């Protein structure tokens, strides 16, 4: 008769004395597949490095097909920056981005001077200009077949700014010339400042919005990228440096049972206070900017700051309600963490597992980024010609990259490598924690457990169970690739304005998102099963699934409440890091940014990601202890062979939480 695995309880091996000491390699084929994937990725990378040039991606492409700052095409090594001339992204290579502060009367623009496809032009022999003709050094385009020069008739007829705006040369930002204006540099590209663009619109009586390098959404991201570049030291320093320090201190203190309760509730109250204080200051700043005469901050920034203030108030209010309604569950969650803290106390260096994961992930990202940059440079440079008017008698040209199917498929493959490797690194960390904590649980004399246990667990994970980690991470990577493809299809549906297709794809995205969450939970328990019995992934997954199924109520209740404290910790770490970063960014470089909100928001996201990395140690420890308690009960017919009485009473007490 077939076995009824749904109701069959776990059976302890005859010589069971904790996690098996006689381990063997599991899922070797999956490990070989992972290595083969890395080898193939290296092959793609070597091909990209050999045939590509990462400079073509890092440095901008001008309208003539030259790469600024390189000798690709015409020699532009002395002209590393691209100054945009039209909204098609056609531009010319320049020695430095124009800075008109102190050089013109309004510090913003000189519409009598224009940058063209063939150098600098000044209307009416310079009589309308404030700048000298050599105010900016432009690359030599005299030999280009697509170079077009300005004349008074084509770029500034009748010495009229409004007629200049609609002339063939300027063509409302879609021609071969544009006005000299104040700019800032981002990734070797010169973007007009918001104030300079507004001033040009005012002088030429434009209602069309001036030079538009991209749409509204892209303009938002362009400004965000600019702010991130200016504040990069603060974003990286606080996002990674400070958040790592705060996270490490926080989880170090979490292992101390005497202060854990006070620490968790203090974290809740401080997090709530920080959200309200941040919301208050954001509201004050928005009000002050709105009341300024003349107004120096754009309405977009003011509205965004006001909206951010309201969101912060709402989050703070929700946290108050949750703290009041879930206070008993939070107390239970604190008990969960205390149990995990006992294990961590015995193996203090287990707190360094996230550091090892971060180092591995960073090393892979460096290689991935280098390969990706070279691969992206393999696109063909194509010429796009656009008529200046409806007659088509005159055209302007600009260049863009186009990728063939091979390069595009290689890009998808690199993305898959990123998904598989990143999930593998997370899985290895989970396996190390699972083996370490399961050894602690199934050892009656806890004195024998120490940091050496973690070191042996690292060795056992890499030598015996890397294949199992590769198997579980592969499944997640496949689902994530499907989600990435659906996301691309969603963009195509949006561009085609197909609402029905968009709705169907949105449902598919939701389904695979839920599937990914379920698989992550199941994988985690499969790794614990492997940690105890040294079984292969499929068998561990099946046994873990039925173990969870048979004890769904207890596992769901305790997993639910234990997650509450971990989320509080993540929010606390993120809120502290973000608040400190906001203070320093606002004090030091606020005047250099479009908005402080962008860099601060990125700091919050990075710090939350970092805190998640560290808090995952406790999350996995709690899951492992719970899994071990239930497996222990099943293997020994309800008589907990290894469970300490206090721990078993605690699990039974909190298993029926609503």
C-alpha positions as CSV (number, residue, x, y, z in Angstrom):
1,X,0.0,0.0,0.0
2,X,1.2,3.5,-0.7
3,X,2.4,5.5,2.2
4,X,0.1,8.2,3.6
5,X,2.8,10.8,3.9
6,X,0.3,13.4,4.9
7,X,-0.3,11.7,8.2
8,X,2.9,9.7,8.6
9,X,5.0,11.3,11.4
10,X,8.8,11.7,11.2
11,X,10.7,8.6,12.4
12,X,14.0,9.0,14.2
13,X,16.9,6.9,12.9
14,X,17.8,4.1,15.2
15,X,21.1,5.8,16.3
16,X,19.7,9.4,16.2
17,X,21.6,11.7,18.5
18,X,21.0,15.1,16.9
19,X,21.8,16.3,13.4
20,X,23.5,13.5,11.6
21,X,27.3,13.4,11.9
22,X,27.6,11.1,8.9
23,X,26.8,13.7,6.3
24,X,27.0,13.1,2.6
25,X,26.9,15.4,-0.4
26,X,23.3,16.3,-1.5
27,X,22.0,17.4,-4.9
28,X,25.5,17.3,-6.5
29,X,23.9,17.7,-10.0
30,X,22.4,21.0,-9.0
31,X,25.8,22.2,-7.7
32,X,27.4,21.2,-11.0
33,X,24.6,23.1,-12.8
34,X,25.3,26.2,-10.7
35,X,29.0,25.9,-11.5
36,X,28.2,25.4,-15.2
37,X,26.0,28.5,-15.1
38,X,29.0,30.5,-13.7
39,X,31.3,29.1,-16.4
40,X,28.8,30.0,-19.1
41,X,28.4,33.5,-17.5
42,X,32.2,33.8,-17.6
43,X,32.1,32.9,-21.3
44,X,29.5,35.5,-22.0
45,X,31.6,38.0,-20.0
46,X,34.8,37.2,-21.9
47,X,33.0,37.6,-25.2
48,X,31.6,40.9,-24.0
49,X,35.0,42.2,-22.7
50,X,36.7,41.0,-25.9
51,X,34.3,42.6,-28.3
52,X,32.8,45.4,-26.3
53,X,34.1,48.5,-24.6
54,X,32.5,49.5,-21.3
55,X,33.4,53.1,-22.0
56,X,30.6,53.2,-24.6
57,X,28.1,52.7,-21.8
58,X,29.8,54.8,-19.1
59,X,30.5,57.7,-21.5
60,X,27.8,59.4,-23.5
61,X,27.2,59.1,-27.3
62,X,26.9,62.4,-29.3
63,X,24.7,63.1,-32.3
64,X,27.5,62.1,-34.7
65,X,28.2,58.6,-33.2
66,X,31.3,59.7,-31.3
67,X,31.7,58.7,-27.7
68,X,32.6,61.7,-25.6
69,X,35.9,61.3,-23.6
70,X,37.2,58.6,-25.9
71,X,38.7,58.2,-29.3
72,X,35.8,56.1,-30.5
73,X,34.8,57.8,-33.8
74,X,36.4,61.3,-33.8
75,X,38.9,61.9,-31.1
76,X,36.9,63.4,-28.2
77,X,39.3,62.5,-25.4
78,X,39.5,66.1,-24.3
79,X,35.7,66.6,-24.4
80,X,34.3,64.1,-21.9
81,X,30.8,65.6,-21.3
82,X,27.7,65.6,-23.5
83,X,25.7,68.8,-23.7
84,X,22.2,68.1,-25.1
85,X,21.1,70.2,-28.0
86,X,17.6,68.8,-28.6
87,X,15.0,66.6,-27.0
88,X,15.9,63.6,-29.1
89,X,19.0,63.3,-26.9
90,X,21.2,64.6,-29.7
91,X,24.1,66.5,-28.2
92,X,27.7,67.6,-28.7
93,X,30.8,66.7,-26.7
94,X,32.1,69.6,-24.5
95,X,35.1,70.1,-22.3
96,X,33.0,71.0,-19.3
97,X,29.4,71.5,-18.5
98,X,28.4,75.2,-18.7
99,X,28.2,77.1,-15.4
100,X,26.9,80.6,-15.9
101,X,26.9,81.7,-12.3
102,X,28.5,85.2,-12.3
103,X,28.9,85.2,-16.1
104,X,25.5,86.5,-17.2
105,X,23.1,89.0,-15.5
106,X,20.6,86.4,-14.4
107,X,23.1,83.7,-13.7
108,X,20.9,81.3,-15.7
109,X,21.0,81.8,-19.5
110,X,22.1,83.8,-22.5
111,X,19.6,83.2,-25.3
112,X,21.7,85.2,-27.8
113,X,24.2,82.4,-27.6
114,X,23.4,79.0,-28.9
115,X,25.2,75.6,-28.9
116,X,24.7,73.9,-32.3
117,X,25.6,70.7,-34.1
118,X,28.7,72.6,-35.4
119,X,29.9,74.7,-32.4
120,X,28.8,77.9,-30.8
121,X,26.7,80.5,-32.6
122,X,25.9,84.1,-31.5
123,X,23.0,86.0,-33.0
124,X,23.7,89.3,-34.9
125,X,27.4,88.8,-34.6
126,X,27.3,88.7,-30.8
127,X,25.4,92.0,-30.2
128,X,22.6,90.1,-28.4
129,X,25.0,88.0,-26.3
130,X,26.5,88.4,-22.8
131,X,28.9,85.5,-23.1
132,X,32.1,85.4,-25.2
133,X,32.1,83.1,-28.2
134,X,34.5,80.7,-26.5
135,X,32.6,80.5,-23.3
136,X,32.4,76.7,-23.8
137,X,34.8,74.5,-25.7
138,X,33.0,72.2,-28.1
139,X,34.5,69.3,-30.0
140,X,35.3,69.8,-33.7
141,X,32.4,68.6,-35.8
142,X,33.5,70.4,-39.1
143,X,34.2,67.0,-40.8
144,X,30.8,65.5,-39.8
145,X,28.3,65.0,-42.7
146,X,25.5,65.7,-40.2
147,X,26.8,69.0,-38.9
148,X,24.5,71.9,-39.3
149,X,25.4,75.5,-38.6
150,X,23.1,78.4,-37.5
151,X,22.5,81.7,-39.3
152,X,20.4,84.6,-38.1
153,X,17.6,83.5,-40.4
154,X,17.6,79.9,-39.3
155,X,18.1,80.3,-35.6
156,X,17.3,83.9,-34.6
157,X,15.1,85.6,-37.2
158,X,14.4,89.3,-36.7
159,X,16.4,89.2,-33.5
160,X,13.2,87.9,-31.8
161,X,13.5,85.4,-29.0
162,X,9.9,84.2,-29.6
163,X,10.6,83.7,-33.4
164,X,13.9,82.0,-32.5
165,X,12.0,79.5,-30.5
166,X,10.0,78.3,-33.5
167,X,12.8,78.6,-36.0
168,X,14.2,75.6,-37.9
169,X,17.4,75.8,-35.8
170,X,15.8,75.6,-32.3
171,X,12.5,74.1,-33.4
172,X,11.0,74.3,-29.9
173,X,13.7,72.0,-28.5
174,X,13.7,69.6,-31.5
175,X,16.3,71.2,-33.7
176,X,20.0,71.4,-34.1
177,X,20.7,74.3,-31.7
178,X,19.7,75.4,-28.2
179,X,20.4,78.3,-25.9
180,X,23.4,78.6,-23.6
181,X,22.1,77.9,-20.1
182,X,23.3,77.0,-16.6
183,X,23.7,73.2,-16.2
184,X,24.8,70.5,-13.8
185,X,26.8,67.3,-14.6
186,X,25.5,63.8,-14.0
187,X,27.4,60.8,-15.3
188,X,29.2,62.9,-17.8
189,X,26.0,64.4,-19.2
190,X,25.1,68.1,-18.8
191,X,21.5,68.7,-17.8
192,X,19.9,72.2,-17.7
193,X,19.0,73.3,-14.2
194,X,15.3,73.7,-13.4
195,X,15.7,77.4,-12.9
196,X,17.6,77.9,-16.3
197,X,14.9,76.0,-18.2
198,X,12.1,78.1,-16.6
199,X,14.0,81.2,-17.5
200,X,14.3,80.2,-21.1
201,X,10.6,79.4,-21.3
202,X,9.9,82.9,-19.9
203,X,12.2,84.7,-22.3
204,X,11.0,82.9,-25.5
205,X,7.3,82.9,-24.3
206,X,7.1,79.1,-24.6
207,X,4.2,77.1,-23.4
208,X,5.6,73.7,-24.5
209,X,8.0,73.1,-21.5
210,X,11.4,73.8,-23.1
211,X,14.0,71.2,-23.7
212,X,12.6,67.8,-22.7
213,X,15.4,65.2,-22.6
214,X,12.8,62.6,-21.4
215,X,9.1,62.4,-20.3
216,X,7.9,63.5,-16.9
217,X,8.6,60.2,-15.3
218,X,12.1,60.1,-16.7
219,X,12.7,63.7,-15.7
220,X,11.8,62.7,-12.2
221,X,14.4,59.9,-12.3
222,X,16.9,62.2,-13.9
223,X,16.6,64.7,-11.0
224,X,16.7,61.8,-8.6
225,X,19.9,60.4,-10.2
226,X,21.4,63.9,-10.1
227,X,20.6,64.3,-6.4
228,X,22.0,60.8,-5.7
229,X,25.2,61.6,-7.5
230,X,25.7,64.9,-5.5
231,X,24.8,63.1,-2.2
232,X,26.5,59.8,-3.1
233,X,28.9,59.9,-0.1
234,X,26.0,60.5,2.3
235,X,23.8,57.8,0.6
236,X,26.5,55.2,0.6
237,X,28.0,56.2,4.0
238,X,24.7,56.1,5.9
239,X,22.9,53.5,3.7
240,X,25.6,50.9,4.0
241,X,28.1,52.1,6.7
242,X,25.9,53.5,9.5
243,X,23.0,51.0,8.9
244,X,25.5,48.1,9.2
245,X,26.8,49.5,12.5
246,X,23.3,50.1,13.9
247,X,22.1,46.7,12.7
248,X,25.0,44.9,14.3
249,X,24.6,46.7,17.6
250,X,20.8,46.0,17.5
251,X,21.1,42.3,17.0
252,X,24.0,42.1,19.4
253,X,21.6,43.6,22.1
254,X,18.7,41.3,21.0
255,X,20.6,38.3,22.4
256,X,20.4,39.7,25.9
257,X,17.1,38.5,27.4
258,X,17.2,41.0,30.4
259,X,17.0,44.0,28.1
260,X,15.1,42.6,25.2
261,X,11.6,43.6,26.3
262,X,12.6,47.2,27.1
263,X,14.5,47.4,23.9
264,X,11.7,46.2,21.7
265,X,9.1,48.5,23.2
266,X,11.6,51.4,23.2
267,X,12.2,50.7,19.5
268,X,8.5,50.8,18.8
269,X,8.0,54.1,20.6
270,X,11.1,55.7,19.1
271,X,10.2,54.5,15.6
272,X,6.7,56.1,16.0
273,X,8.2,59.3,17.3
274,X,10.7,59.5,14.4
275,X,7.9,59.1,11.8
276,X,5.9,61.9,13.4
277,X,8.9,64.2,13.9
278,X,10.0,63.6,10.3
279,X,6.5,64.3,9.1
280,X,6.3,67.5,11.1
281,X,9.6,68.8,9.7
282,X,8.6,67.9,6.2
283,X,5.4,69.8,6.6
284,X,7.2,72.9,8.0
285,X,9.7,72.9,5.2
286,X,7.0,72.6,2.6
287,X,5.1,75.5,4.2
288,X,8.2,77.7,4.4
289,X,9.0,77.1,0.7
290,X,5.4,77.8,-0.3
291,X,5.4,81.2,1.6
292,X,8.7,82.4,0.1
293,X,8.6,85.5,-2.1
294,X,9.9,85.0,-4.7
295,X,9.5,81.2,-4.6
296,X,12.9,79.5,-5.0
297,X,11.7,75.9,-4.8
298,X,9.6,74.3,-7.5
299,X,5.9,73.4,-6.9
300,X,6.7,69.8,-7.7
301,X,9.2,69.6,-4.8
302,X,6.8,71.4,-2.5
303,X,3.9,69.1,-3.3
304,X,6.2,66.0,-3.0
305,X,7.4,67.1,0.4
306,X,3.8,67.8,1.6
307,X,2.8,64.3,0.4
308,X,5.8,62.8,2.1
309,X,4.7,64.5,5.3
310,X,1.2,63.1,5.1
311,X,2.5,59.6,4.4
312,X,4.9,59.8,7.4
313,X,2.0,60.9,9.7
314,X,-0.2,58.0,8.3
315,X,2.5,55.4,8.9
316,X,3.0,56.8,12.5
317,X,-0.7,56.5,13.1
318,X,-0.9,53.0,11.8
319,X,2.0,52.0,14.0
320,X,0.2,53.4,17.1
321,X,-2.9,51.4,16.3
322,X,-0.9,48.2,15.7
323,X,1.1,48.6,18.9
324,X,-2.2,49.0,20.8
325,X,-4.1,46.2,19.1
326,X,-1.2,43.7,19.0
327,X,0.4,44.3,22.4
328,X,-0.1,40.7,23.6
329,X,1.2,39.3,20.3
330,X,4.2,41.5,20.6
331,X,4.9,40.2,24.1
332,X,4.7,36.7,22.6
333,X,7.0,37.6,19.8
334,X,9.5,38.9,22.3
335,X,9.4,35.4,23.8
336,X,10.2,33.9,20.4
337,X,13.2,36.1,20.1
338,X,14.4,35.2,23.6
339,X,14.4,31.6,22.6
340,X,16.5,32.3,19.5
341,X,18.7,34.6,21.7
342,X,19.7,31.6,23.8
343,X,21.1,29.9,20.7
344,X,22.8,33.0,19.5
345,X,24.4,33.6,22.9
346,X,26.1,30.2,22.7
347,X,27.4,30.9,19.1
348,X,28.2,34.7,19.0
349,X,30.0,34.6,15.7
350,X,26.8,33.5,14.0
351,X,26.1,37.2,13.9
352,X,28.8,37.5,11.3
353,X,27.0,35.3,8.8
354,X,25.3,38.3,7.1
355,X,28.7,39.9,6.7
356,X,30.0,36.9,4.9
357,X,26.9,37.0,2.7
358,X,27.4,40.7,2.0
359,X,31.0,40.1,1.0
360,X,30.0,37.3,-1.4
361,X,27.2,39.3,-2.9
362,X,29.4,42.4,-3.4
363,X,32.1,40.3,-5.1
364,X,29.6,38.9,-7.5
365,X,28.1,42.3,-8.2
366,X,31.5,43.7,-9.2
367,X,31.9,40.9,-11.8
368,X,28.3,41.1,-12.9
369,X,28.5,44.9,-13.3
370,X,31.8,44.6,-15.4
371,X,30.4,41.9,-17.7
372,X,27.1,43.8,-18.0
373,X,28.7,47.1,-18.9
374,X,30.7,45.5,-21.6
375,X,27.8,43.5,-22.9
376,X,25.7,46.7,-23.1
377,X,28.3,48.2,-25.3
378,X,27.8,45.6,-28.0
379,X,24.8,47.4,-29.5
380,X,24.9,48.7,-33.0
381,X,24.9,52.5,-33.4
382,X,22.2,53.4,-35.8
383,X,21.4,56.8,-37.4
384,X,18.0,58.3,-36.9
385,X,17.0,61.1,-39.2
386,X,14.0,63.4,-38.3
387,X,12.5,66.1,-40.5
388,X,12.7,69.6,-39.1
389,X,9.4,70.6,-40.6
390,X,6.4,69.0,-42.4
391,X,8.0,69.3,-45.8
392,X,10.9,67.1,-45.1
393,X,13.3,69.3,-47.0
394,X,15.8,69.4,-44.1
395,X,16.5,66.7,-41.5
396,X,18.6,66.4,-38.4
397,X,20.3,63.3,-37.3
398,X,21.1,61.6,-34.0
399,X,22.5,58.2,-33.0
400,X,21.1,55.5,-30.7
401,X,22.0,52.0,-29.6
402,X,20.1,49.0,-30.9
403,X,20.7,45.5,-29.8
404,X,20.4,42.3,-31.8
405,X,18.7,39.2,-30.5
406,X,21.9,37.6,-29.4
407,X,23.0,40.5,-27.2
408,X,19.5,40.8,-25.7
409,X,19.4,37.1,-24.9
410,X,22.8,37.4,-23.2
411,X,21.4,40.2,-21.1
412,X,18.5,38.0,-20.0
413,X,21.0,35.3,-19.2
414,X,23.1,37.6,-17.0
415,X,19.9,38.6,-15.2
416,X,19.1,35.0,-14.5
417,X,22.7,34.5,-13.2
418,X,22.1,37.4,-10.9
419,X,18.8,35.9,-9.5
420,X,20.3,32.4,-9.1
421,X,23.5,33.6,-7.4
422,X,21.8,36.1,-5.1
423,X,19.3,33.5,-4.0
424,X,22.1,30.9,-3.6
425,X,24.0,33.3,-1.3
426,X,20.9,33.8,0.9
427,X,20.3,30.0,0.9
428,X,23.9,29.3,2.1
429,X,23.4,31.8,5.0
430,X,20.1,30.1,5.9
431,X,21.7,26.6,5.8
432,X,24.6,27.7,8.0
433,X,22.3,29.1,10.6
434,X,20.0,26.1,10.4
435,X,22.8,23.6,11.0
436,X,24.3,25.6,13.8
437,X,21.0,26.1,15.7
438,X,19.8,22.5,15.1
439,X,23.1,21.3,16.6
440,X,22.5,23.6,19.6
441,X,18.9,22.3,20.0
442,X,19.8,18.6,19.8
443,X,22.7,18.9,22.2
444,X,21.7,18.3,25.9
445,X,25.0,19.7,27.2
446,X,24.8,23.2,25.8
447,X,28.3,24.0,27.2
448,X,29.8,22.0,24.4
449,X,28.3,24.4,21.8
450,X,30.3,27.5,20.8
451,X,31.6,29.6,18.0
452,X,33.4,26.5,16.7
453,X,30.0,25.0,15.9
454,X,29.4,27.8,13.5
455,X,32.7,27.3,11.7
456,X,32.0,23.6,11.3
457,X,28.5,24.4,10.0
458,X,30.1,26.7,7.4
459,X,32.3,23.9,6.3
460,X,29.5,21.3,6.2
461,X,27.2,23.7,4.2
462,X,29.8,24.4,1.6
463,X,31.2,20.9,1.3
464,X,28.0,18.8,1.7
465,X,24.9,20.9,1.1
466,X,25.8,23.6,-1.5
467,X,23.9,21.5,-4.0
468,X,20.7,21.7,-1.9
469,X,21.1,25.5,-1.6
470,X,21.6,25.6,-5.4
471,X,18.4,23.6,-6.0
472,X,16.2,25.8,-3.8
473,X,17.7,29.0,-5.2
474,X,17.2,27.8,-8.8
475,X,13.5,27.4,-8.3
476,X,13.2,30.9,-6.9
477,X,15.4,32.2,-9.7
478,X,13.0,30.7,-12.3
479,X,10.0,32.3,-10.7
480,X,11.8,35.7,-10.5
481,X,12.7,35.4,-14.2
482,X,9.1,34.8,-15.1
483,X,8.2,37.9,-13.0
484,X,10.8,39.9,-14.8
485,X,9.4,38.8,-18.2
486,X,5.9,39.6,-17.1
487,X,7.1,43.1,-16.0
488,X,8.5,43.7,-19.5
489,X,5.3,42.6,-21.0
490,X,3.4,44.9,-18.7
491,X,5.5,47.8,-20.0
492,X,4.8,46.8,-23.6
493,X,1.1,46.6,-22.8
494,X,1.2,50.0,-21.1
495,X,3.0,51.5,-24.2
496,X,0.3,50.0,-26.4
497,X,-2.4,51.3,-24.1
498,X,-3.9,47.8,-23.8
499,X,-5.8,47.8,-20.6
500,X,-7.1,44.3,-20.9
501,X,-3.7,42.9,-21.4
502,X,-2.3,45.0,-18.6
503,X,-5.0,43.7,-16.2
504,X,-4.3,40.1,-17.1
505,X,-0.5,40.6,-16.7
506,X,-1.1,42.3,-13.4
507,X,-3.0,39.2,-12.1
508,X,-0.2,37.0,-13.4
509,X,2.3,39.1,-11.6
510,X,0.4,38.9,-8.3
511,X,0.1,35.1,-8.7
512,X,3.8,34.6,-9.2
513,X,4.6,37.1,-6.4
514,X,2.5,34.9,-4.0
515,X,4.1,31.8,-5.3
516,X,7.6,33.2,-4.7
517,X,6.7,34.0,-1.1
518,X,5.4,30.5,-0.5
519,X,8.5,28.9,-2.1
520,X,10.7,31.0,0.1
521,X,8.9,29.7,3.2
522,X,9.0,26.1,2.0
523,X,12.7,26.4,1.0
524,X,13.6,27.7,4.4
525,X,12.0,24.7,6.1
526,X,13.5,22.3,3.6
527,X,17.0,23.6,4.5
528,X,16.3,23.0,8.1
529,X,15.2,19.4,7.3
530,X,18.5,19.0,5.4
531,X,20.4,20.5,8.3
532,X,19.0,17.8,10.6
533,X,18.9,14.7,8.5
534,X,21.3,15.5,5.6
535,X,18.6,14.6,3.0
536,X,18.4,15.9,-0.5
537,X,16.3,18.9,-1.4
538,X,13.3,17.1,-2.9
539,X,13.0,14.7,0.0
540,X,13.6,17.5,2.6
541,X,11.0,19.7,0.8
542,X,8.4,16.9,0.9
543,X,9.0,16.1,4.5
544,X,9.0,19.7,5.5
545,X,5.8,20.4,3.7
546,X,3.9,17.5,5.5
547,X,5.5,18.5,8.8
548,X,4.1,22.0,8.4
549,X,0.8,20.7,7.2
550,X,0.4,18.5,10.3
551,X,1.3,21.3,12.6
552,X,-0.1,24.3,10.6
553,X,-1.7,26.0,13.6
554,X,1.3,26.1,15.8
555,X,3.8,27.0,13.1
556,X,1.5,29.8,11.7
557,X,0.8,31.3,15.1
558,X,4.4,31.5,16.3
559,X,5.8,32.4,12.9
560,X,3.3,35.2,12.7
561,X,4.1,36.8,16.0
562,X,7.9,36.3,15.8
563,X,7.9,38.3,12.6
564,X,6.4,41.3,14.4
565,X,9.5,41.9,16.5
566,X,11.8,41.5,13.5
567,X,9.8,44.0,11.5
568,X,10.0,46.5,14.5
569,X,13.7,46.0,14.5
570,X,14.0,46.6,10.7
571,X,11.9,49.8,11.0
572,X,13.8,51.0,14.0
573,X,17.2,50.5,12.3
574,X,15.9,52.2,9.1
575,X,14.3,55.1,10.9
576,X,17.4,55.9,13.0
577,X,19.7,55.7,10.0
578,X,17.4,57.8,7.8
579,X,16.8,60.4,10.5
580,X,20.5,60.9,11.1
581,X,21.2,61.0,7.3
582,X,18.5,63.6,6.8
583,X,20.0,65.9,9.4
584,X,23.5,65.8,7.8
585,X,22.3,66.0,4.2
586,X,20.0,69.0,5.0
587,X,22.8,70.7,7.0
588,X,25.6,70.2,4.5
589,X,24.3,70.0,0.9
590,X,20.6,70.9,0.8
591,X,21.2,73.9,-1.5
592,X,23.0,71.6,-4.0
593,X,20.0,69.3,-4.4
594,X,16.7,69.4,-6.2
595,X,15.2,67.8,-3.1
596,X,16.5,66.2,0.0
597,X,13.7,63.6,-0.2
598,X,15.2,61.5,-2.9
599,X,18.6,60.7,-1.3
600,X,16.9,60.3,2.1
601,X,14.4,57.8,0.7
602,X,17.1,55.8,-0.9
603,X,19.0,55.7,2.4
604,X,15.8,54.3,4.0
605,X,15.5,51.6,1.4
606,X,19.2,50.6,1.6
607,X,19.2,50.6,5.4
608,X,16.0,48.5,5.4
609,X,17.6,46.0,3.1
610,X,20.7,45.9,5.2
611,X,18.7,45.4,8.4
612,X,16.8,42.6,6.7
613,X,20.1,40.8,6.1
614,X,21.0,41.0,9.7
615,X,17.6,40.2,11.2
616,X,17.4,37.2,9.0
617,X,19.8,35.5,11.5
618,X,17.1,35.6,14.2
619,X,14.3,34.8,11.8
620,X,16.1,31.6,10.7
621,X,17.0,30.8,14.3
622,X,13.4,31.0,15.4
623,X,12.2,28.9,12.4
624,X,14.9,26.3,13.1
625,X,14.0,26.0,16.8
626,X,10.3,25.7,16.1
627,X,10.9,23.1,13.4
628,X,13.2,21.1,15.8
629,X,10.6,21.2,18.6
630,X,7.9,19.8,16.4
631,X,10.2,17.2,14.7
632,X,11.4,16.2,18.2
633,X,7.8,15.6,19.3
634,X,6.9,13.5,16.3
635,X,10.1,11.4,16.4
636,X,9.6,10.6,20.1
637,X,5.8,10.2,20.1
638,X,5.1,13.4,22.0
639,X,7.7,12.9,24.6
640,X,10.2,15.6,23.8
641,X,13.5,13.8,23.8
642,X,15.7,16.9,23.5
643,X,13.3,19.8,24.2
644,X,14.0,21.6,27.4
645,X,10.9,21.7,29.6
646,X,10.7,25.5,29.7
647,X,11.0,25.6,25.9
648,X,8.2,23.0,25.3
649,X,5.9,24.8,27.8
650,X,6.6,28.0,26.0
651,X,5.7,26.6,22.6
652,X,2.5,25.0,23.9
653,X,1.5,28.2,25.6
654,X,1.8,30.3,22.5
655,X,0.7,27.9,19.9
656,X,-3.0,29.0,20.1
657,X,-2.5,32.7,19.5
658,X,-5.2,34.4,17.5
